[in-house]
Amino acid sequence: MKKGFTLIELLVVVLIIGILSAIALPQYTKAVHKSRMAEGYSIVRTMWNACEILALESGKDLSTYGCHLNFNETSLDIPGTPTDSSSQRETQNFIYVADGDHPFPYAWYKRTKNQHALCLYVDYASKQLRCGYKSGDTEAQSLCKASNLPSASEPASPCEWAD
């Protein structure tokens, strides 16, 4: 009698492994995106809090003057490398911006096909974190939906969409 596995037994094992990986891989990908988005939410919220503190200290209204955070001159420790602007930082997943042109800081998610299709920001009126996406970008829309945050497509989102 020969010892070993038959071809049918090996095929059944390969089939079972294939089915399990087909189920697990999308869930793993979704978890990775959620963790990346959590990084962005945390940093955008920190930037928003810093903007509010600066506004209170200076007596200026954020809705009128906007929030300009010069990362080189504040004690705010935003991770990432400086870009050409002192009010931007870039990490592996996001570009963080607080340039004063808007009354809020925001972040572009770099992991979509269209780098400027998904934006994280704090809604000035409700002070809630939101996820904005460019209309028609289904990848960005599904990432916003998976994040369990309120989301809005353009033009409801205040992010400036680059084409």
Wavefront OBJ file of the C-alpha trace (Angstrom):
o trace
v 0.000 0.000 0.000
v 1.357 3.385 -1.000
v 1.562 6.195 1.528
v 0.633 9.740 0.584
v -2.267 11.839 -0.583
v -4.306 11.299 -3.671
v -4.742 13.989 -6.288
v -8.385 14.468 -5.271
v -7.432 15.041 -1.636
v -4.833 17.639 -2.628
v -7.309 19.399 -4.923
v -9.890 19.533 -2.142
v -7.328 21.118 0.222
v -6.306 23.682 -2.413
v -9.975 24.467 -3.085
v -10.686 25.005 0.616
v -7.663 27.300 0.975
v -8.785 29.251 -2.098
v -12.294 29.734 -0.734
v -10.993 30.846 2.664
v -8.589 33.335 1.104
v -11.332 34.697 -1.165
v -13.392 35.416 1.936
v -10.538 36.746 4.083
v -8.714 39.006 1.609
v -11.512 41.588 1.107
v -12.013 41.791 4.878
v -8.285 42.269 5.396
v -8.165 45.022 2.754
v -11.119 46.762 4.384
v -9.428 46.620 7.798
v -6.205 48.075 6.367
v -8.098 51.002 4.791
v -9.991 51.642 8.033
v -6.747 51.794 10.001
v -5.222 54.189 7.467
v -8.307 56.388 7.642
v -8.129 56.349 11.459
v -4.647 57.888 11.201
v -6.070 60.690 9.074
v -9.042 61.313 11.348
v -6.833 61.537 14.399
v -4.431 64.025 12.856
v -7.135 66.186 11.240
v -8.938 66.340 14.599
v -5.654 67.365 16.290
v -5.133 70.075 13.675
v -8.703 71.316 14.183
v -8.184 71.524 17.951
v -4.968 73.495 17.395
v -6.829 75.884 15.080
v -9.507 76.464 17.696
v -6.872 77.155 20.362
v -5.054 79.620 18.095
v -8.355 81.347 17.300
v -9.211 81.651 20.986
v -5.753 83.014 21.815
v -5.839 85.578 19.023
v -9.510 86.479 19.366
v -10.126 85.810 15.663
v -13.060 83.922 14.209
v -12.080 80.841 12.211
v -14.933 81.340 9.751
v -13.578 84.808 8.889
v -9.816 84.368 9.062
v -9.403 80.662 8.372
v -6.913 78.423 10.050
v -3.306 78.868 9.057
v -1.039 76.492 10.954
v 2.622 77.041 10.304
v 3.929 73.661 11.384
v 7.459 75.056 11.678
v 6.419 77.681 14.239
v 3.956 75.774 16.413
v 4.482 73.084 19.000
v 1.995 70.937 17.095
v 3.750 67.711 16.184
v 2.202 66.549 12.921
v 3.961 63.502 11.514
v 5.301 63.474 8.008
v 7.749 65.377 5.879
v 7.301 69.077 5.118
v 6.214 69.948 1.595
v 6.972 73.210 -0.219
v 4.550 74.956 2.123
v 5.057 75.396 5.873
v 1.358 74.610 6.333
v 1.491 71.136 4.767
v 2.821 67.758 5.839
v 2.939 64.566 3.804
v 2.873 61.004 5.143
v 2.672 57.692 3.350
v -1.123 57.850 3.321
v -2.114 61.540 3.514
v -1.243 65.119 2.666
v -2.288 67.323 5.616
v -3.147 70.970 4.883
v -3.944 73.967 7.101
v -3.170 76.860 4.798
v -5.629 79.541 5.883
v -7.542 79.476 2.604
v -10.263 77.488 4.365
v -11.674 77.770 7.875
v -10.633 74.186 8.550
v -7.664 71.845 8.179
v -8.076 68.883 5.869
v -6.215 65.884 4.486
v -6.015 64.273 1.046
v -5.933 60.474 1.034
v -3.113 59.371 -1.286
v -4.101 55.721 -1.635
v -6.861 56.119 -4.217
v -6.260 55.934 -7.971
v -7.059 59.639 -8.214
v -4.948 61.059 -5.393
v -7.290 64.007 -4.843
v -10.551 62.057 -4.822
v -11.001 61.625 -1.058
v -10.665 64.331 1.571
v -11.005 64.289 5.362
v -12.109 67.510 7.041
v -13.923 68.955 10.036
v -17.294 70.468 9.209
v -17.162 74.000 10.593
v -20.840 74.206 11.554
v -21.186 70.852 13.324
v -17.501 70.433 14.277
v -17.770 66.807 13.133
v -15.176 64.893 11.194
v -16.375 64.174 7.677
v -15.204 62.263 4.669
v -15.618 63.976 1.306
v -15.233 62.367 -2.092
v -15.270 63.479 -5.676
v -18.553 62.721 -7.456
v -18.391 59.626 -9.577
v -15.330 58.151 -7.816
v -16.742 54.853 -6.557
v -13.476 53.832 -4.854
v -13.392 56.997 -2.746
v -17.114 56.735 -2.049
v -16.801 53.160 -0.777
v -13.831 54.126 1.437
v -15.852 56.976 2.943
v -18.786 54.644 3.502
v -16.568 52.032 5.163
v -15.165 54.678 7.520
v -18.563 55.062 9.254
v -18.267 58.847 9.208
v -20.715 61.292 7.696
v -19.676 61.850 4.098
v -20.464 64.234 1.285
v -19.635 64.409 -2.383
v -18.819 67.610 -4.211
v -20.007 70.355 -4.026
v -21.343 69.614 -0.520
v -17.787 68.857 0.567
v -15.654 71.988 0.919
v -12.513 70.321 -0.435
v -11.105 71.710 -3.665
v -11.076 68.845 -6.127
v -8.088 68.697 -8.440
v -8.663 67.096 -11.811
l 1 2 3 4 5 6 7 8 9 10 11 12 13 14 15 16 17 18 19 20 21 22 23 24 25 26 27 28 29 30 31 32 33 34 35 36 37 38 39 40 41 42 43 44 45 46 47 48 49 50 51 52 53 54 55 56 57 58 59 60 61 62 63 64 65 66 67 68 69 70 71 72 73 74 75 76 77 78 79 80 81 82 83 84 85 86 87 88 89 90 91 92 93 94 95 96 97 98 99 100 101 102 103 104 105 106 107 108 109 110 111 112 113 114 115 116 117 118 119 120 121 122 123 124 125 126 127 128 129 130 131 132 133 134 135 136 137 138 139 140 141 142 143 144 145 146 147 148 149 150 151 152 153 154 155 156 157 158 159 160 161 162 163
